């Protein structure tokens, strides 16, 4: 039975009896007797149960029991479930203007409700019978009949309707450039005056001019006396929301002079082009349709692989598919073929790097703070960019608010957002949007949770000093047509993972640049980035994350260009990242790129980078995954595949991995135990063998075991820098056996062989005799006498210099005193630790 909250409800019980005088009805909910509410909210009236104002706790299983003098009987059970449906949609569809042929997604997220509501759509008030993509309405290949008013409806017994979204046809705005609206080129003599004006027939568009790498945020440009350096393409750009359109005009600036009674027409300009992008260069000589224009490279001797194409029938424009570094300062000459016209146009290329998407140095990280404190989110950038803050509260997830300075919020000059006296209503998602001069956007979000200070919640605030440092600049060590392998370094060990951010320089030049993000779910400072485009240019940066959040990014990598498809035609196998890495094994996966290739078998080359040891394993051509065993823990390996046809095929790409850490496979070495007295013991040791540590040694454990647990001493978590210690307050005449183990992050390794000593004068004498014996051995060495003589000479010289220095200072300054300080240092590191007894 479905009922609605906050409304009256009645449940009836019907029974037949020969007499109603002794009939009695009892009501039960979830097995418990229902009694009349003192506030008269629940009333039992003979054969009916009335609930005046339903509440959530009234839901449950109800039944009645009828009794009379002959016995009793129970009714069927009725489950009461309340309808609930919030009024606000989490996401409502929004109006849009689209062109015919586009695909449109109208988004909808229904209100929370019980039971979960069913969603359907209407167009112009009529129900639509279409399949939905998780509540969203997707309209592929828009036609004229698709335009209209759409609404999302949610129904679970209650009905809610979203706001209306209007789908209208988009009309491309008309952009007009004056004074030349009929042609895309104007020939201007140097010194001539020109006014450029741009008009768009839609006032919603913002107008700006682009010339080279400059942006002029105005619809008007006035040049009272145009010069050669103002020659080039001027773009009038209109922007509105996601739309961007432009028209362009070429201002070709030339001049002339008289030499030997002949007129010489000439032009010279510097054109700014961007590395990695396509480009056009135009000849600025006056347009002469009847004559053929020729091109040459003036400084060809410096480079011989310049590739370009002609873009127009009269060859006034050259086209470059991609600008390279070596294009910088190249000088092109254009001239008319007919010799009766003396002319020369020179164009010098100035290659610049395009501005990347906005880089946020310190990003907003998630925080949990107590009520009443001040919370700070970072969104700092070294560049002069526009930053906006937006807030989506948890309790109203369908509403997003732009944040401005007020009593609640303060946005500092470095763009940090400060939330004063945080309350539970401040909990939500804080979004930072950074916009550069090219209108490229970078977005970061941080979650804020606010709770009572007396609760058991673990509070978590972020300060810059707690964040990991920036990794080093990423370097490409392997480049293929669809992947790039990067390596970097970082001076930190307390890390969770890395974030790789990169953008495609060859993205559609009509659209803005944006960062793509790849989370590396391991601590290896080496990663292969897959699914890239061939023959494209990318730039990368890396962030590290610890338990507090993301730190600042590395400096940008160099521009890295993937191979083209022609370079990849000979590749037979592509090796993916490992799908499983363990301490002594890993599982690799590969793809046969050329399915019709006659590969007989595949050789797997496993190279231990440290020892330069190569191992080869062979598998059949039917496999695409393989587990490599018998590897060493915490060791860097390079792996590649070689297909075997009738002859050896081309090797696959190479991947680099590091196996996981393990516990040490050997104990500390050179363990030395000596008695200092009958109650003090000295222990010294060296690290385990380097190839058996299986990771970074982070601590040692020393067991000094007596006759029982009461007399035993166990010292744990001894610093990895310590190579010795003294244990005091031992029991005389007690035998102690000492053993030591080393620890990595994965745990302790084996203990060293126990060395037993008895804390008495006899063992003390033996230790002293051993020291005397070692001293005699040293004295008997042939080199000992030479060292004594050389040391004596040095000491004598030093003493003589000391005496001379004293007399020199006494003569120079009367009644002056010189105080010398001496210091001594020990080459042997010894750590004094308190005794800890484990009972």
Secondary structure, DSSP 8 states (H G I E B T S, - for coil): -EEETTS-EEEE-----S-STT-EEEEEETTEE----TTSSEEEETTEEEESS--GGG-EEEEEEEEETTEEEE---EEEEEEEE-SS-SB----EEE-TT--EEE--B---EES--EEEEEETTEE-----BTTBEEE-S--GGG-EEEEEEEESSSEEE---EEEEE-----EEEES-SS-SEEEEETT--EEEEEEES-TTSEEEEEETTEEE-SSEEEESS--GGG-EEEEEEEEETTEEEEEEEEEEEEEEEEETTEEEEEEEEEEEEETTS-EEEE--S---TTS-EEEEETTGGG-S----EE-STT--EEEESS--GGGTT-EEEEEES-TTSEEEEEEEEEEE----S---SB----EEEETTS-EEE--B-SS--EEEEEEEEGGGTT-EEE--SSSSEEE-TT--EEESS--GGG-EEEEEEEE-TT--EEEEEEEEEEE-TTSS---B---GGGS-------EEEEE-SS-EEEE---S-S---EEEEEEEETTS-TTS----EEEEE-SS-SEEEE-S--TT-EEEEEEEEEETTEE---------EE---HHHHTT--EEE---SEE-SS-EEEEEEESSTT----EEEEEEEETTTTEEEEEEEETT-SEEEE-S--TT-EEEEEEEEESSSEEEE---EEEE------SS--EEEEEEESSSS-EEEEEE---GGGS-S---EEEEEEE-SSTTT-EEEEEEETT--EEEE-S--TT-EEEEEEEEEETTEE------EEEE-SHHHHHHHHHHHHHHHHHHHTSHHHHHHHHHHHHHHHHHHHHHHHHHHHHHHHSTT-----------SS--EE----B--
